Amino acid sequence: MKPIHRIGLIALAGTALTVSSCAPGGRSPSGFLGNYKQLDAGYGTADAVAAYVKPGVDLRKYDSVLLDPVTTVVATPGISAPVKDQLAAYMSASLRAQLAGKMKFVGVAGPSTLRVRTALTDLVERRNPGTPVTVVHASPRATLTGSLGSDAVATFVSNVSFEGEILDSVTGERLAALSDHRLSAKRKATAATPWATVRSNMSQGAARLWQRVAAVRNL
């Protein structure tokens, strides 16, 4: 598999990002993705998954990746900071695991570097449970063990959606973007669900999302 194939796995790993605050086409329900309507052109939303790949994009020149910290945008009341940090840590680790040995990780932009932005959110169209709180997790840590232990946390985890974007790190041009709001298709969690299962599901989600991008461009 080509190195670039692993980038998508990150993303949902993976393995989605914003062009700018004034990008055309509106923003995603969470506000994380700009030019949100562009995603419909890439894959469609029949199953609540939307994707976009720039037509004719050539990703072969990229050999490194700049990972932005994972962002969470959470509107469900009562979700603690450790829970949000746990999910961000899982996503961050999943992205890095997917790219390990395939792409170089760098800390600055460059002409052969892709920038990857990702977000986890419970905000989707027609469902706004409360006032959203946006957190950028610079160094997330997974400190929770055992089971989820709460029906409220289990419901939140069941409804978490993914948004991601891959950009040219120098120009900021969007090369690919993904959003996954497949609430009905997600494995439902319960209070007894172990955190280890949540971690595993995040890795699987990244792989599925990348497969959709690959299908668009036959990568």
LUMTIPA-397989 format. One record per residue: chain; residue in one letter; residue number from 1; x, y, z of N, C-alpha, C in turn. Coordinates in steps of 0.1 Angstrom, whole numbers, plus 5000, padded with zeros to 4 digits. Layout:
<rofis>
(rofi 'A'; 'A'; NUM; (X; Y; Z); (X; Y; Z); (X; Y; Z)),
...
</rofis>
This chain:
<rofis>
(rofi 'A'; 'M'; 1; (5008; 4988; 5000); (5000; 5000; 5000); (5009; 5012; 5000)),
(rofi 'A'; 'K'; 2; (5005; 5022; 4992); (5013; 5034; 4991); (5012; 5042; 5004)),
(rofi 'A'; 'P'; 3; (5023; 5050; 5007); (5023; 5057; 5019); (5011; 5066; 5021)),
(rofi 'A'; 'I'; 4; (5007; 5072; 5010); (4996; 5082; 5010); (4983; 5075; 5015)),
(rofi 'A'; 'H'; 5; (4982; 5062; 5012); (4970; 5055; 5016); (4968; 5056; 5031)),
(rofi 'A'; 'R'; 6; (4979; 5056; 5038); (4978; 5056; 5053); (4973; 5069; 5059)),
(rofi 'A'; 'I'; 7; (4974; 5079; 5051); (4970; 5093; 5056); (4955; 5093; 5059)),
(rofi 'A'; 'G'; 8; (4948; 5087; 5050); (4933; 5086; 5053); (4930; 5078; 5065)),
(rofi 'A'; 'L'; 9; (4938; 5068; 5067); (4936; 5059; 5079); (4937; 5067; 5091)),
(rofi 'A'; 'I'; 10; (4946; 5077; 5091); (4948; 5086; 5102); (4936; 5093; 5104)),
(rofi 'A'; 'A'; 11; (4931; 5098; 5094); (4918; 5105; 5095); (4908; 5096; 5101)),
(rofi 'A'; 'L'; 12; (4907; 5087; 5104); (4899; 5082; 5111); (4903; 5076; 5117)),
(rofi 'A'; 'A'; 13; (4913; 5074; 5111); (4920; 5073; 5121); (4918; 5084; 5123)),
(rofi 'A'; 'G'; 14; (4916; 5070; 5111); (4916; 5077; 5111); (4914; 5077; 5110)),
(rofi 'A'; 'T'; 15; (4910; 5087; 5103); (4919; 5092; 5100); (4911; 5097; 5089)),
(rofi 'A'; 'A'; 16; (4897; 5158; 5100); (4893; 5167; 5089); (4894; 5181; 5093)),
(rofi 'A'; 'L'; 17; (4896; 5189; 5083); (4902; 5202; 5086); (4895; 5213; 5080)),
(rofi 'A'; 'T'; 18; (4899; 5226; 5083); (4892; 5238; 5078); (4901; 5246; 5069)),
(rofi 'A'; 'V'; 19; (4896; 5251; 5058); (4904; 5259; 5049); (4906; 5273; 5056)),
(rofi 'A'; 'S'; 20; (4896; 5280; 5059); (4897; 5293; 5066); (4883; 5296; 5072)),
(rofi 'A'; 'S'; 21; (4883; 5306; 5081); (4871; 5310; 5087); (4861; 5316; 5078)),
(rofi 'A'; 'C'; 22; (4865; 5320; 5066); (4856; 5327; 5056); (4854; 5318; 5044)),
(rofi 'A'; 'A'; 23; (4857; 5305; 5045); (4856; 5296; 5033); (4842; 5296; 5029)),
(rofi 'A'; 'P'; 24; (4839; 5295; 5015); (4826; 5295; 5010); (4819; 5281; 5013)),
(rofi 'A'; 'G'; 25; (4806; 5281; 5011); (4799; 5268; 5012); (4794; 5265; 5026)),
(rofi 'A'; 'G'; 26; (4795; 5274; 5036); (4790; 5271; 5049); (4799; 5262; 5057)),
(rofi 'A'; 'R'; 27; (4796; 5261; 5070); (4804; 5253; 5080); (4797; 5241; 5084)),
(rofi 'A'; 'S'; 28; (4804; 5231; 5089); (4798; 5219; 5094); (4790; 5223; 5107)),
(rofi 'A'; 'P'; 29; (4781; 5214; 5111); (4773; 5217; 5123); (4782; 5220; 5135)),
(rofi 'A'; 'S'; 30; (4793; 5214; 5136); (4802; 5217; 5148); (4810; 5230; 5146)),
(rofi 'A'; 'G'; 31; (4810; 5235; 5133); (4818; 5247; 5130); (4833; 5244; 5127)),
(rofi 'A'; 'F'; 32; (4837; 5231; 5127); (4851; 5228; 5125); (4855; 5228; 5111)),
(rofi 'A'; 'L'; 33; (4846; 5223; 5102); (4849; 5222; 5088); (4843; 5234; 5081)),
(rofi 'A'; 'G'; 34; (4851; 5241; 5073); (4846; 5251; 5064); (4843; 5246; 5050)),
(rofi 'A'; 'N'; 35; (4836; 5253; 5042); (4832; 5249; 5028); (4826; 5235; 5029)),
(rofi 'A'; 'Y'; 36; (4817; 5233; 5038); (4811; 5220; 5041); (4804; 5214; 5029)),
(rofi 'A'; 'K'; 37; (4797; 5223; 5021); (4789; 5218; 5010); (4798; 5211; 4999)),
(rofi 'A'; 'Q'; 38; (4811; 5214; 4999); (4820; 5208; 4990); (4821; 5193; 4992)),
(rofi 'A'; 'L'; 39; (4819; 5188; 5004); (4820; 5174; 5007); (4810; 5166; 4999)),
(rofi 'A'; 'D'; 40; (4798; 5172; 4997); (4787; 5164; 4989); (4792; 5160; 4976)),
(rofi 'A'; 'A'; 41; (4800; 5168; 4969); (4805; 5165; 4956); (4814; 5153; 4956)),
(rofi 'A'; 'G'; 42; (4820; 5151; 4967); (4830; 5140; 4968); (4824; 5126; 4969)),
(rofi 'A'; 'Y'; 43; (4814; 5125; 4977); (4809; 5111; 4980); (4794; 5111; 4981)),
(rofi 'A'; 'G'; 44; (4787; 5121; 4986); (4773; 5120; 4989); (4770; 5117; 5003)),
(rofi 'A'; 'T'; 45; (4757; 5118; 5007); (4754; 5117; 5021); (4743; 5107; 5023)),
(rofi 'A'; 'A'; 46; (4741; 5097; 5015); (4730; 5087; 5016); (4732; 5079; 5029)),
(rofi 'A'; 'D'; 47; (4744; 5077; 5033); (4746; 5069; 5046); (4752; 5078; 5057)),
(rofi 'A'; 'A'; 48; (4750; 5091; 5056); (4754; 5101; 5065); (4770; 5102; 5066)),
(rofi 'A'; 'V'; 49; (4776; 5098; 5055); (4791; 5100; 5053); (4793; 5108; 5041)),
(rofi 'A'; 'A'; 50; (4801; 5119; 5043); (4804; 5127; 5031); (4819; 5129; 5030)),
(rofi 'A'; 'A'; 51; (4823; 5129; 5018); (4838; 5130; 5015); (4841; 5139; 5003)),
(rofi 'A'; 'Y'; 52; (4853; 5144; 5003); (4857; 5152; 4991); (4872; 5149; 4989)),
(rofi 'A'; 'V'; 53; (4875; 5147; 4976); (4889; 5147; 4972); (4891; 5157; 4960)),
(rofi 'A'; 'K'; 54; (4901; 5165; 4960); (4903; 5175; 4950); (4905; 5167; 4936)),
(rofi 'A'; 'P'; 55; (4897; 5171; 4926); (4898; 5164; 4913); (4912; 5165; 4908)),
(rofi 'A'; 'G'; 56; (4918; 5154; 4903); (4931; 5154; 4897); (4942; 5155; 4907)),
(rofi 'A'; 'V'; 57; (4940; 5155; 4920); (4951; 5158; 4929); (4961; 5147; 4928)),
(rofi 'A'; 'D'; 58; (4974; 5151; 4929); (4985; 5142; 4929); (4992; 5143; 4942)),
(rofi 'A'; 'L'; 59; (4991; 5132; 4950); (4996; 5132; 4964); (5010; 5126; 4965)),
(rofi 'A'; 'R'; 60; (5016; 5122; 4954); (5029; 5115; 4954); (5040; 5124; 4959)),
(rofi 'A'; 'K'; 61; (5039; 5137; 4958); (5050; 5145; 4962); (5052; 5147; 4977)),
(rofi 'A'; 'Y'; 62; (5041; 5143; 4984); (5041; 5144; 4998); (5048; 5132; 5005)),
(rofi 'A'; 'D'; 63; (5058; 5135; 5014); (5064; 5124; 5021); (5064; 5126; 5037)),
(rofi 'A'; 'S'; 64; (5057; 5137; 5041); (5057; 5140; 5055); (5043; 5145; 5059)),
(rofi 'A'; 'V'; 65; (5040; 5145; 5072); (5027; 5150; 5077); (5029; 5158; 5089)),
(rofi 'A'; 'L'; 66; (5021; 5169; 5090); (5020; 5177; 5102); (5006; 5175; 5108)),
(rofi 'A'; 'L'; 67; (5006; 5169; 5120); (4993; 5166; 5126); (4990; 5177; 5136)),
(rofi 'A'; 'D'; 68; (4978; 5184; 5133); (4973; 5193; 5143); (4967; 5186; 5155)),
(rofi 'A'; 'P'; 69; (4967; 5192; 5167); (4961; 5186; 5178); (4947; 5183; 5176)),
(rofi 'A'; 'V'; 70; (4942; 5171; 5181); (4928; 5168; 5179); (4919; 5178; 5187)),
(rofi 'A'; 'T'; 71; (4908; 5182; 5180); (4898; 5191; 5186); (4886; 5183; 5190)),
(rofi 'A'; 'T'; 72; (4880; 5187; 5201); (4866; 5182; 5204); (4857; 5193; 5205)),
(rofi 'A'; 'V'; 73; (4845; 5191; 5200); (4834; 5201; 5200); (4822; 5193; 5206)),
(rofi 'A'; 'V'; 74; (4820; 5196; 5219); (4810; 5188; 5227); (4799; 5197; 5232)),
(rofi 'A'; 'A'; 75; (4786; 5193; 5229); (4775; 5201; 5234); (4767; 5193; 5244)),
(rofi 'A'; 'T'; 76; (4769; 5180; 5246); (4762; 5173; 5256); (4766; 5177; 5270)),
(rofi 'A'; 'P'; 77; (4756; 5182; 5278); (4760; 5186; 5292); (4765; 5175; 5301)),
(rofi 'A'; 'G'; 78; (4775; 5179; 5309); (4779; 5170; 5319); (4791; 5160; 5315)),
(rofi 'A'; 'I'; 79; (4796; 5162; 5303); (4807; 5153; 5298); (4820; 5159; 5304)),
(rofi 'A'; 'S'; 80; (4827; 5152; 5312); (4839; 5157; 5319); (4851; 5159; 5310)),
(rofi 'A'; 'A'; 81; (4860; 5167; 5314); (4872; 5169; 5307); (4880; 5156; 5305)),
(rofi 'A'; 'P'; 82; (4881; 5147; 5315); (4889; 5135; 5312); (4883; 5126; 5301)),
(rofi 'A'; 'V'; 83; (4869; 5126; 5300); (4863; 5118; 5289); (4866; 5124; 5276)),
(rofi 'A'; 'K'; 84; (4866; 5137; 5274); (4869; 5143; 5261); (4884; 5141; 5258)),
(rofi 'A'; 'D'; 85; (4892; 5142; 5269); (4907; 5140; 5267); (4910; 5126; 5263)),
(rofi 'A'; 'Q'; 86; (4902; 5116; 5268); (4904; 5102; 5265); (4901; 5100; 5250)),
(rofi 'A'; 'L'; 87; (4890; 5105; 5245); (4887; 5103; 5231); (4898; 5110; 5222)),
(rofi 'A'; 'A'; 88; (4902; 5122; 5226); (4912; 5129; 5218); (4925; 5121; 5218)),
(rofi 'A'; 'A'; 89; (4929; 5115; 5230); (4941; 5107; 5230); (4940; 5095; 5222)),
(rofi 'A'; 'Y'; 90; (4929; 5088; 5221); (4927; 5076; 5213); (4928; 5080; 5198)),
(rofi 'A'; 'M'; 91; (4922; 5091; 5194); (4923; 5096; 5180); (4937; 5099; 5176)),
(rofi 'A'; 'S'; 92; (4944; 5106; 5185); (4958; 5110; 5182); (4967; 5098; 5181)),
(rofi 'A'; 'A'; 93; (4965; 5089; 5190); (4974; 5076; 5189); (4970; 5068; 5177)),
(rofi 'A'; 'S'; 94; (4958; 5068; 5173); (4954; 5060; 5161); (4960; 5066; 5149)),
(rofi 'A'; 'L'; 95; (4959; 5079; 5148); (4965; 5086; 5136); (4980; 5083; 5135)),
(rofi 'A'; 'R'; 96; (4987; 5084; 5145); (5001; 5081; 5145); (5004; 5067; 5142)),
(rofi 'A'; 'A'; 97; (4996; 5058; 5147); (4999; 5044; 5145); (4997; 5040; 5130)),
(rofi 'A'; 'Q'; 98; (4987; 5047; 5124); (4984; 5044; 5110); (4996; 5048; 5101)),
(rofi 'A'; 'L'; 99; (5002; 5059; 5105); (5013; 5065; 5096); (5027; 5060; 5100)),
(rofi 'A'; 'A'; 100; (5028; 5054; 5111); (5042; 5050; 5116); (5049; 5042; 5105)),
(rofi 'A'; 'G'; 101; (5061; 5047; 5102); (5069; 5040; 5092); (5065; 5042; 5078)),
(rofi 'A'; 'K'; 102; (5054; 5050; 5076); (5049; 5053; 5062); (5052; 5067; 5058)),
(rofi 'A'; 'M'; 103; (5050; 5076; 5068); (5052; 5091; 5065); (5060; 5096; 5077)),
(rofi 'A'; 'K'; 104; (5068; 5106; 5074); (5076; 5113; 5085); (5067; 5123; 5092)),
(rofi 'A'; 'F'; 105; (5068; 5124; 5105); (5061; 5133; 5113); (5070; 5146; 5115)),
(rofi 'A'; 'V'; 106; (5064; 5157; 5111); (5072; 5170; 5112); (5065; 5180; 5120)),
(rofi 'A'; 'G'; 107; (5072; 5190; 5125); (5065; 5201; 5133); (5063; 5214; 5126)),
(rofi 'A'; 'V'; 108; (5067; 5215; 5113); (5066; 5227; 5106); (5061; 5224; 5092)),
(rofi 'A'; 'A'; 109; (5055; 5234; 5086); (5050; 5232; 5072); (5061; 5232; 5062)),
(rofi 'A'; 'G'; 110; (5058; 5225; 5051); (5068; 5225; 5040); (5062; 5220; 5027)),
(rofi 'A'; 'P'; 111; (5069; 5222; 5016); (5063; 5219; 5003); (5060; 5204; 5001)),
(rofi 'A'; 'S'; 112; (5066; 5195; 5008); (5062; 5181; 5007); (5055; 5176; 5019)),
(rofi 'A'; 'T'; 113; (5049; 5185; 5026); (5042; 5181; 5039); (5027; 5183; 5038)),
(rofi 'A'; 'L'; 114; (5020; 5173; 5042); (5005; 5174; 5044); (5002; 5178; 5058)),
(rofi 'A'; 'R'; 115; (4991; 5186; 5059); (4986; 5190; 5072); (4973; 5183; 5074)),
(rofi 'A'; 'V'; 116; (4972; 5176; 5086); (4960; 5169; 5089); (4953; 5174; 5101)),
(rofi 'A'; 'R'; 117; (4940; 5178; 5100); (4933; 5183; 5111); (4921; 5173; 5114)),
(rofi 'A'; 'T'; 118; (4918; 5171; 5126); (4907; 5162; 5130); (4899; 5167; 5141)),
(rofi 'A'; 'A'; 119; (4886; 5163; 5142); (4878; 5167; 5153); (4868; 5156; 5156)),
(rofi 'A'; 'L'; 120; (4864; 5155; 5169); (4854; 5146; 5173); (4843; 5155; 5179)),
(rofi 'A'; 'T'; 121; (4830; 5152; 5175); (4820; 5161; 5179); (4806; 5153; 5181)),
(rofi 'A'; 'D'; 122; (4798; 5159; 5189); (4784; 5153; 5191); (4774; 5162; 5184)),
(rofi 'A'; 'L'; 123; (4779; 5172; 5176); (4770; 5181; 5170); (4768; 5177; 5155)),
(rofi 'A'; 'V'; 124; (4755; 5174; 5152); (4752; 5171; 5138); (4739; 5178; 5135)),
(rofi 'A'; 'E'; 125; (4736; 5178; 5122); (4724; 5186; 5118); (4711; 5181; 5125)),
(rofi 'A'; 'R'; 126; (4703; 5190; 5129); (4690; 5187; 5136); (4692; 5181; 5149)),
(rofi 'A'; 'R'; 127; (4704; 5181; 5155); (4705; 5176; 5169); (4715; 5185; 5176)),
(rofi 'A'; 'N'; 128; (4710; 5194; 5184); (4719; 5203; 5192); (4715; 5202; 5206)),
(rofi 'A'; 'P'; 129; (4722; 5193; 5214); (4718; 5190; 5228); (4721; 5201; 5237)),
(rofi 'A'; 'G'; 130; (4730; 5211; 5234); (4733; 5221; 5244); (4743; 5231; 5238)),
(rofi 'A'; 'T'; 131; (4749; 5239; 5246); (4759; 5249; 5242); (4773; 5242; 5239)),
(rofi 'A'; 'P'; 132; (4778; 5242; 5227); (4790; 5235; 5224); (4803; 5241; 5231)),
(rofi 'A'; 'V'; 133; (4811; 5232; 5235); (4824; 5236; 5241); (4835; 5231; 5232)),
(rofi 'A'; 'T'; 134; (4844; 5239; 5227); (4855; 5235; 5218); (4868; 5235; 5226)),
(rofi 'A'; 'V'; 135; (4874; 5223; 5225); (4887; 5222; 5232); (4898; 5216; 5222)),
(rofi 'A'; 'V'; 136; (4909; 5222; 5222); (4921; 5217; 5214); (4930; 5210; 5223)),
(rofi 'A'; 'H'; 137; (4931; 5197; 5221); (4939; 5188; 5230); (4953; 5187; 5226)),
(rofi 'A'; 'A'; 138; (4962; 5196; 5231); (4976; 5196; 5227); (4983; 5184; 5231)),
(rofi 'A'; 'S'; 139; (4981; 5179; 5243); (4988; 5167; 5248); (4978; 5158; 5255)),
(rofi 'A'; 'P'; 140; (4968; 5152; 5248); (4958; 5144; 5255); (4963; 5131; 5261)),
(rofi 'A'; 'R'; 141; (4957; 5127; 5272); (4961; 5115; 5279); (4949; 5107; 5282)),
(rofi 'A'; 'A'; 142; (4951; 5094; 5280); (4940; 5084; 5283); (4942; 5079; 5297)),
(rofi 'A'; 'T'; 143; (4935; 5085; 5306); (4937; 5081; 5320); (4926; 5073; 5326)),
(rofi 'A'; 'L'; 144; (4915; 5071; 5318); (4904; 5063; 5323); (4905; 5048; 5319)),
(rofi 'A'; 'T'; 145; (4902; 5040; 5328); (4903; 5025; 5326); (4889; 5018; 5330)),
(rofi 'A'; 'G'; 146; (4889; 5006; 5327); (4877; 4998; 5331); (4865; 5001; 5321)),
(rofi 'A'; 'S'; 147; (4853; 5002; 5326); (4841; 5004; 5318); (4838; 5019; 5318)),
(rofi 'A'; 'L'; 148; (4829; 5023; 5309); (4825; 5037; 5308); (4818; 5041; 5321)),
(rofi 'A'; 'G'; 149; (4810; 5032; 5327); (4805; 5034; 5340); (4793; 5043; 5341)),
(rofi 'A'; 'S'; 150; (4788; 5048; 5330); (4777; 5058; 5330); (4769; 5057; 5317)),
(rofi 'A'; 'D'; 151; (4756; 5057; 5319); (4747; 5057; 5307); (4749; 5069; 5299)),
(rofi 'A'; 'A'; 152; (4751; 5081; 5306); (4752; 5093; 5299); (4765; 5093; 5291)),
(rofi 'A'; 'V'; 153; (4776; 5088; 5296); (4788; 5088; 5289); (4787; 5078; 5277)),
(rofi 'A'; 'A'; 154; (4780; 5067; 5280); (4778; 5057; 5269); (4770; 5063; 5257)),
(rofi 'A'; 'T'; 155; (4760; 5070; 5260); (4752; 5076; 5250); (4760; 5086; 5242)),
(rofi 'A'; 'F'; 156; (4768; 5094; 5249); (4777; 5104; 5243); (4787; 5097; 5233)),
(rofi 'A'; 'V'; 157; (4794; 5087; 5238); (4804; 5080; 5230); (4797; 5073; 5218)),
(rofi 'A'; 'S'; 158; (4785; 5068; 5220); (4778; 5062; 5208); (4775; 5072; 5197)),
(rofi 'A'; 'N'; 159; (4773; 5085; 5201); (4769; 5095; 5192); (4781; 5104; 5186)),
(rofi 'A'; 'V'; 160; (4793; 5101; 5191); (4804; 5110; 5186); (4806; 5108; 5171)),
(rofi 'A'; 'S'; 161; (4808; 5119; 5164); (4811; 5119; 5150); (4825; 5124; 5147)),
(rofi 'A'; 'F'; 162; (4829; 5121; 5135); (4843; 5125; 5131); (4842; 5135; 5120)),
(rofi 'A'; 'E'; 163; (4851; 5145; 5120); (4853; 5154; 5109); (4868; 5155; 5107)),
(rofi 'A'; 'G'; 164; (4873; 5155; 5094); (4887; 5156; 5092); (4890; 5162; 5078)),
(rofi 'A'; 'E'; 165; (4902; 5167; 5077); (4906; 5174; 5065); (4921; 5172; 5063)),
(rofi 'A'; 'I'; 166; (4925; 5171; 5050); (4939; 5170; 5047); (4942; 5182; 5038)),
(rofi 'A'; 'L'; 167; (4952; 5190; 5041); (4955; 5202; 5034); (4970; 5202; 5030)),
(rofi 'A'; 'D'; 168; (4973; 5210; 5019); (4987; 5213; 5016); (4991; 5222; 5027)),
(rofi 'A'; 'S'; 169; (5002; 5219; 5034); (5006; 5226; 5046); (5011; 5240; 5043)),
(rofi 'A'; 'V'; 170; (5015; 5243; 5031); (5021; 5256; 5027); (5010; 5265; 5023)),
(rofi 'A'; 'T'; 171; (5001; 5260; 5013); (4991; 5269; 5007); (4978; 5268; 5015)),
(rofi 'A'; 'G'; 172; (4976; 5258; 5023); (4963; 5256; 5030); (4952; 5251; 5021)),
(rofi 'A'; 'E'; 173; (4955; 5247; 5009); (4945; 5242; 4999); (4940; 5229; 5004)),
(rofi 'A'; 'R'; 174; (4927; 5227; 5004); (4921; 5214; 5008); (4923; 5204; 4997)),
(rofi 'A'; 'L'; 175; (4929; 5193; 5001); (4931; 5181; 4992); (4921; 5170; 4994)),
(rofi 'A'; 'A'; 176; (4916; 5169; 5006); (4906; 5159; 5009); (4899; 5163; 5022)),
(rofi 'A'; 'A'; 177; (4887; 5158; 5024); (4879; 5161; 5036); (4869; 5150; 5038)),
(rofi 'A'; 'L'; 178; (4866; 5147; 5051); (4857; 5137; 5054); (4848; 5141; 5066)),
(rofi 'A'; 'S'; 179; (4836; 5136; 5066); (4828; 5137; 5078); (4819; 5124; 5079)),
(rofi 'A'; 'D'; 180; (4818; 5120; 5092); (4811; 5107; 5094); (4801; 5109; 5105)),
(rofi 'A'; 'H'; 181; (4788; 5109; 5102); (4777; 5111; 5111); (4768; 5099; 5111)),
(rofi 'A'; 'R'; 182; (4774; 5087; 5110); (4766; 5075; 5109); (4762; 5070; 5123)),
(rofi 'A'; 'L'; 183; (4753; 5078; 5129); (4749; 5074; 5143); (4743; 5061; 5143)),
(rofi 'A'; 'S'; 184; (4733; 5058; 5134); (4726; 5045; 5134); (4735; 5033; 5132)),
(rofi 'A'; 'A'; 185; (4746; 5035; 5125); (4755; 5024; 5121); (4766; 5022; 5131)),
(rofi 'A'; 'K'; 186; (4767; 5031; 5141); (4778; 5029; 5151); (4774; 5018; 5161)),
(rofi 'A'; 'R'; 187; (4784; 5012; 5166); (4782; 5002; 5177); (4778; 5010; 5189)),
(rofi 'A'; 'K'; 188; (4767; 5006; 5194); (4761; 5014; 5206); (4769; 5009; 5219)),
(rofi 'A'; 'A'; 189; (4773; 5019; 5226); (4779; 5016; 5239); (4769; 5016; 5250)),
(rofi 'A'; 'T'; 190; (4773; 5009; 5261); (4765; 5009; 5273); (4775; 5013; 5285)),
(rofi 'A'; 'A'; 191; (4769; 5014; 5297); (4777; 5017; 5308); (4788; 5007; 5311)),
(rofi 'A'; 'A'; 192; (4785; 4994; 5307); (4794; 4983; 5309); (4805; 4982; 5298)),
(rofi 'A'; 'T'; 193; (4804; 4990; 5287); (4814; 4989; 5276); (4827; 4993; 5281)),
(rofi 'A'; 'P'; 194; (4838; 4985; 5279); (4851; 4989; 5283); (4857; 5000; 5274)),
(rofi 'A'; 'W'; 195; (4866; 5008; 5280); (4873; 5018; 5273); (4881; 5012; 5262)),
(rofi 'A'; 'A'; 196; (4886; 5000; 5264); (4894; 4994; 5254); (4886; 4992; 5241)),
(rofi 'A'; 'T'; 197; (4873; 4989; 5242); (4865; 4987; 5230); (4863; 5001; 5223)),
(rofi 'A'; 'V'; 198; (4862; 5011; 5230); (4861; 5025; 5224); (4874; 5028; 5216)),
(rofi 'A'; 'R'; 199; (4885; 5025; 5222); (4898; 5027; 5215); (4898; 5019; 5202)),
(rofi 'A'; 'S'; 200; (4894; 5007; 5203); (4895; 4998; 5191); (4885; 5004; 5180)),
(rofi 'A'; 'N'; 201; (4873; 5008; 5184); (4864; 5013; 5174); (4869; 5025; 5167)),
(rofi 'A'; 'M'; 202; (4877; 5034; 5174); (4882; 5046; 5168); (4892; 5042; 5157)),
(rofi 'A'; 'S'; 203; (4900; 5032; 5159); (4910; 5028; 5149); (4902; 5022; 5136)),
(rofi 'A'; 'Q'; 204; (4892; 5015; 5139); (4884; 5009; 5128); (4877; 5020; 5120)),
(rofi 'A'; 'G'; 205; (4872; 5030; 5127); (4865; 5041; 5120); (4874; 5048; 5111)),
(rofi 'A'; 'A'; 206; (4887; 5050; 5115); (4896; 5057; 5106); (4899; 5050; 5093)),
(rofi 'A'; 'A'; 207; (4900; 5037; 5094); (4902; 5028; 5082); (4890; 5029; 5073)),
(rofi 'A'; 'R'; 208; (4878; 5029; 5078); (4866; 5029; 5070); (4865; 5042; 5063)),
(rofi 'A'; 'L'; 209; (4868; 5053; 5070); (4867; 5066; 5063); (4877; 5067; 5052)),
(rofi 'A'; 'W'; 210; (4889; 5062; 5054); (4899; 5063; 5043); (4895; 5055; 5031)),
(rofi 'A'; 'Q'; 211; (4889; 5044; 5033); (4884; 5036; 5022); (4874; 5044; 5013)),
(rofi 'A'; 'R'; 212; (4867; 5053; 5019); (4857; 5061; 5011); (4864; 5071; 5003)),
(rofi 'A'; 'V'; 213; (4875; 5077; 5008); (4883; 5086; 5000); (4890; 5079; 4989)),
(rofi 'A'; 'A'; 214; (4895; 5067; 4992); (4902; 5060; 4982); (4893; 5056; 4971)),
(rofi 'A'; 'A'; 215; (4881; 5053; 4974); (4871; 5048; 4964); (4868; 5060; 4954)),
(rofi 'A'; 'V'; 216; (4868; 5072; 4959); (4865; 5083; 4951); (4876; 5085; 4940)),
(rofi 'A'; 'R'; 217; (4888; 5084; 4944); (4900; 5086; 4935); (4907; 5074; 4930)),
(rofi 'A'; 'N'; 218; (4902; 5062; 4934); (4909; 5049; 4931); (4923; 5049; 4935)),
(rofi 'A'; 'L'; 219; (4926; 5054; 4947); (4940; 5055; 4952); (4945; 5041; 4956)),
</rofis>
